[in-house]
């Protein structure tokens, strides 16, 4: 059996598949397991457990925290998360509230630039879940502002885009402080061979577990779940280091 995809997204944040659909796709592709790592939410854990029940598929309860370093946004993956932890619950509430307001401000910037985009449409795309930049990008495509979501990011809502608005984000050291940093995402579909070699050497130097994952967002990146995985024995080592 194949390895474990340690980085997946669903409709609980900015993916297009439900968690149940991701579980089904993982089983279809012969994966040993997947991590549930939606942005700044633990909402999908129950659905994941129910969908995988009796299948033998390992579910790793994870999250992708928004963080910021030196003015640039970055993300920190955490695994075997306790969704009832009071400090976590409070931080996720702040992140969710500020994401909503941030979405409003980004749409206002686009409107001030003369683009006909509706925040109500962005909310409808996001559904009942948190608002993220891909939801704004999708609304921009629908409104005819740009032909693709990638262009929406490149021209408007990336970190240096004209409609970018900073968000509340953890300092990376705060995000890592409680559990410590155990691994480094080395094999990612957006990493070229030189980057992979660099990150693998860095992981070795820092005694970190080198991981692989798809960062699947459903249709947004071509249903790439399982295109990169982490061997089961390395996930076991992460578990050991986490003391989970």
Rosetta blueprint (number, residue, H / E / L):
1 X L
2 X L
3 X L
4 X E
5 X E
6 X E
7 X E
8 X E
9 X L
10 X L
11 X L
12 X L
13 X L
14 X L
15 X L
16 X L
17 X L
18 X L
19 X H
20 X H
21 X H
22 X H
23 X H
24 X H
25 X H
26 X H
27 X H
28 X H
29 X L
30 X L
31 X L
32 X L
33 X E
34 X E
35 X E
36 X E
37 X L
38 X L
39 X E
40 X L
41 X L
42 X L
43 X L
44 X L
45 X H
46 X H
47 X H
48 X H
49 X H
50 X H
51 X H
52 X H
53 X L
54 X L
55 X L
56 X L
57 X L
58 X E
59 X E
60 X E
61 X E
62 X E
63 X E
64 X E
65 X E
66 X E
67 X E
68 X E
69 X E
70 X L
71 X L
72 X E
73 X E
74 X E
75 X E
76 X E
77 X E
78 X E
79 X E
80 X L
81 X L
82 X L
83 X L
84 X L
85 X L
86 X H
87 X H
88 X H
89 X H
90 X H
91 X H
92 X H
93 X H
94 X H
95 X H
96 X H
97 X H
98 X H
99 X H
100 X H
101 X H
102 X H
103 X H
104 X H
105 X H
106 X H
107 X H
108 X H
109 X H
110 X H
111 X H
112 X H
113 X L
114 X L
115 X L
116 X L
117 X L
118 X L
119 X H
120 X H
121 X H
122 X H
123 X H
124 X H
125 X H
126 X H
127 X L
128 X L
129 X L
130 X L
131 X L
132 X L
133 X H
134 X H
135 X H
136 X H
137 X H
138 X H
139 X H
140 X H
141 X H
142 X H
143 X L
144 X L
145 X L
146 X L
147 X L
148 X L
149 X H
150 X H
151 X H
152 X H
153 X H
154 X H
155 X H
156 X H
157 X H
158 X L
159 X L
160 X L
161 X L
162 X L
163 X L
164 X L
165 X L
166 X L
167 X L
168 X L
169 X L
170 X E
171 X E
172 X H
173 X H
174 X H
175 X H
176 X H
177 X H
178 X L
179 X L
180 X L
181 X L
182 X L
183 X E
184 X E
185 X E
186 X E
187 X E
188 X E
189 X L
190 X L
191 X L
192 X L
193 X H
194 X H
195 X H
196 X H
197 X H
198 X H
199 X H
200 X H
201 X H
202 X H
203 X H
204 X H
205 X H
206 X L
207 X L
208 X L
209 X E
210 X E
211 X E
212 X E
213 X E
214 X L
215 X L
216 X E
217 X L
218 X H
219 X H
220 X H
221 X H
222 X L
223 X L
224 X L
225 X L
226 X L
227 X L
228 X L
229 X L
230 X E
231 X L
232 X H
233 X H
234 X H
235 X H
236 X H
237 X H
238 X H
239 X H
240 X H
241 X H
242 X H
243 X L
244 X L
